[in-house]
Amino acid sequence: MAETYPINIWINEERLEKLQQAGLADMAQEAFAGLKKLPVPTNEQQRDAVLQKFPMAKYDSATTKSIELLPRDAKDRIFDLVVEKKTLDVIDAFLASTI
């Protein structure tokens, strides 16, 4: 399987409820201290496209192997797409929806 580079979205009670309604609550992972995260996967090409569209974002190659520092509205849009499409495979749709 190809390597993935997640965009981690923190899950609060409201978001967990939305994930439950979409049938995706089991995709949220325990992070620490009772906090949950939703790791939305990207492939190498998607990772590079996200980093190009959002120059303030960074890829943490040293520890988490994830895309960090995305603006909140970008993460909110990704989360909304996950709930709307009922899948974690939303990065192509997210990239297509951003200018």
C-alpha positions as CSV (number, residue, x, y, z in Angstrom):
1,M,0.0,0.0,0.0
2,A,1.2,3.5,-0.8
3,E,2.4,5.7,2.0
4,T,-0.1,8.2,3.3
5,Y,0.4,11.6,4.8
6,P,-2.6,12.5,7.1
7,I,-4.1,15.8,7.9
8,N,-5.2,15.4,11.5
9,I,-8.5,17.1,12.4
10,W,-9.3,17.4,16.1
11,I,-12.7,16.0,17.0
12,N,-14.9,17.7,19.7
13,E,-18.3,16.5,20.9
14,E,-20.2,18.3,18.1
15,R,-17.9,16.9,15.4
16,L,-18.1,13.4,16.9
17,E,-21.9,13.6,16.7
18,K,-21.7,14.5,13.1
19,L,-19.3,11.6,12.4
20,Q,-21.7,9.3,14.2
21,Q,-24.6,10.5,12.0
22,A,-22.4,9.9,8.9
23,G,-21.4,6.4,10.2
24,L,-17.7,7.3,10.6
25,A,-17.3,7.7,14.3
26,D,-15.1,4.6,14.5
27,M,-12.6,6.4,12.2
28,A,-11.7,8.9,14.9
29,Q,-8.6,7.9,16.9
30,E,-7.7,8.5,20.5
31,A,-4.9,11.0,20.6
32,F,-4.2,11.8,24.2
33,A,-6.0,12.9,27.4
34,G,-9.3,11.9,25.9
35,L,-8.9,14.0,22.8
36,K,-9.7,12.4,19.4
37,K,-8.4,13.1,16.0
38,L,-9.5,12.2,12.5
39,P,-6.6,11.4,10.2
40,V,-7.7,12.3,6.7
41,P,-5.2,10.6,4.4
42,T,-3.3,12.2,1.4
43,N,-1.0,10.6,-1.0
44,E,2.2,12.1,-2.1
45,Q,0.7,14.2,-5.0
46,Q,-2.1,15.4,-2.8
47,R,0.3,16.3,0.0
48,D,2.4,18.4,-2.4
49,A,-0.7,20.1,-3.9
50,V,-2.0,21.0,-0.4
51,L,1.4,22.4,0.6
52,Q,1.5,24.4,-2.6
53,K,-2.0,25.9,-2.1
54,F,-1.3,26.7,1.6
55,P,2.3,27.9,1.9
56,M,1.9,28.4,5.6
57,A,1.3,24.6,6.0
58,K,4.2,22.3,6.7
59,Y,4.9,18.6,6.3
60,D,6.3,17.1,9.5
61,S,8.7,14.6,8.1
62,A,10.5,14.1,11.5
63,T,7.8,12.9,13.8
64,T,4.1,12.7,12.9
65,K,4.6,12.4,9.1
66,S,1.5,14.6,8.8
67,I,0.5,17.9,7.2
68,E,0.5,20.6,9.9
69,L,-0.5,24.3,10.3
70,L,-3.3,24.3,7.8
71,P,-5.7,27.2,8.3
72,R,-8.8,26.4,10.4
73,D,-11.2,27.1,7.5
74,A,-9.3,24.6,5.4
75,K,-9.6,21.9,8.0
76,D,-13.3,22.8,8.6
77,R,-13.9,22.4,4.9
78,I,-12.1,19.0,4.8
79,F,-14.2,17.9,7.8
80,D,-17.4,19.0,6.2
81,L,-16.5,17.0,3.0
82,V,-15.9,13.9,5.1
83,V,-19.3,14.2,6.7
84,E,-21.0,15.1,3.4
85,K,-19.4,12.3,1.4
86,K,-19.3,9.8,4.3
87,T,-15.7,8.9,3.5
88,L,-12.2,10.0,4.4
89,D,-11.2,10.0,0.7
90,V,-12.0,13.7,0.2
91,I,-8.7,15.5,-0.6
92,D,-9.2,15.5,-4.4
93,A,-12.7,17.1,-3.9
94,F,-11.1,19.6,-1.3
95,L,-8.4,20.6,-3.7
96,A,-10.9,21.0,-6.6
97,S,-13.0,23.3,-4.4
98,T,-10.1,25.6,-3.4
99,I,-8.8,28.3,-5.8
